[in-house]
């Protein structure tokens, strides 16, 4: 097997989760989907109003992570012997092959093969035996991490070795083992002595990850500032994406608009510096989100080509109140909100209310087929065409991470409100344009027969595929 950064990370996460099942069994609680020190999943989960960034920026395996961390492979059948063969290699020190927790010596590849099998162990049902099983499993992770680091690993292998050791220490701490803080505190010096001083940042990341598990509404903003400081010092990799986004979403809900925008801007700059193309694109999205959060009171330049093939002309909207609606044909919450938008369009269009619908569908054919069945009376722009032409899509410029995403622009061309949905839109229009006579029942695309559970927004379609549109909310500190 070719060991890549992704499958090494999957093993680390899988082992941490397997051990956490033991921790939960010992405590009688439900396990957290995020291990105390395990690598965070590689992609963000969708959340209300602020779901995950562009799929174009995410690898295929990140899409699956929208529902949570990479799961360990299927455990052995109940009742199967809790033993597994230890891989052998020429020159390898012999170990007790009847003991599944006896970590072999040898190359990093040998140890990773061992760890891949270790995550399949079925924990015992007896609570006392489960506690012992958990301690042995976590201790094996610590030993495995140390042996990886002492066996001339590659850069990626060394990083996963550190993560595996820290995961083991974190689980031992949860199981009540003593002396863990001292062992964790010795890791930086051990890394420096072994020639891996560049990985010391993982120790800080581990400490931040443990804080992440305990986040609440009052602490999320301070944590976000500390996390930004960390990634300004240590370049983020794809492991950072999910928990950074979850943290930002929590911070945005509790902080003021400018403070939240400042956080998005800090993380955006840190991510843009990454050599990882995926992380760098997330940086562009986060920077765009900062720009969007600062729009109130500012103009919102828009570019694009309408489905009729004409350039979008801002001049035709001068003196009008304009609602900019980022949406997609497959997005249930978008179609529900579209009924509301059409209602107010019919009431206020004669008074100077216009709508610009910016479709973030990936395929123009899907948009055209939808509009053939559901005619809309306002201008529609196919945003993905700009990316095909090598230009910046509007959804990227303004960091749209969840749809529908609405921006209300006043007669003077300056933004009045972000995400004015439902009755709030009607209230804003009445303030701006006066009372309107009630219109006939709004027509248009039918909303979903059953309202999706969880988020009131869907991941923007340029960011996540339709089948992931109903991913549930993930809050800081909550299971993914």
Number of C-alpha atoms within 10 A of each C-alpha: 6 7 14 11 13 14 15 21 26 24 26 31 28 25 30 31 26 25 28 24 21 27 24 17 21 19 14 10 10 12 18 17 21 25 28 27 26 29 27 28 29 27 30 29 32 33 26 22 21 27 30 31 32 23 21 13 21 23 13 11 13 24 20 17 19 26 21 23 27 24 17 18 16 10 15 14 10 11 8 10 10 16 15 16 13 24 19 18 14 6 8 13 10 12 16 12 16 12 13 20 24 19 25 23 22 19 17 23 18 18 22 23 16 22 24 18 19 26 23 19 23 20 23 18 12 10 15 11 14 19 21 16 20 25 24 18 27 29 21 21 29 23 21 27 27 18 21 27 26 16 16 13 17 12 14 14 23 22 22 25 29 26 27 32 27 28 29 33 25 25 28 23 17 16 20 11 12 10 11 17 11 9 11 16 11 11 16 19 13 15 18 13 10 12 11 17 13 13 18 18 15 17 18 15 19 21 15 18 21 18 15 24 17 12 18 15 14 12 15 26 23 11 19 25 17 13 22 21 14 18 20 16 11 18 17 22 17 22 18 20 25 26 25 23 28 28 22 27 23 25 27 21 13 16 17 12 15 13 16 24 23 19 23 30 22 20 27 24 18 24 30 22 15 19 12 14 16 20 25 22 22 28 27 23 28 32 27 24 27 26 18 20 21 18 19 17 14 14 14 18 10 14 17 22 18 18 15 9 9 10 12 17 13 11 8 8 19 14 13 19 25 23 24 20 23 24 29 28 19 19 22 26 22 24 20 19 20 25 19 19 22 21 19 23 23 20 20 23 16 10 17 17 22 21 22 20 22 25 24 26 25 18 14 16 10 14 19 15 11 15 15 10 10 13 12 15 13 11 15 21 23 23 27 22 19 15 12 10 9 8 13 16 23 24 27 22 19 21 25 29 30 27 28 28 23 20 23 23 26 22 16 15 21 18 21 20 18 18 17 17 17 15 12 11 19 21 15 15 24 14 10 15 16 11 14 16 8 11 12 9 10 16 15 20 19 12 16 14 7 7 13 16 10 15 22 21 28 35 33 32 27 25 26 27 16 18 8 17 25 23 23 22 22 27 21 22 23 16 17 24
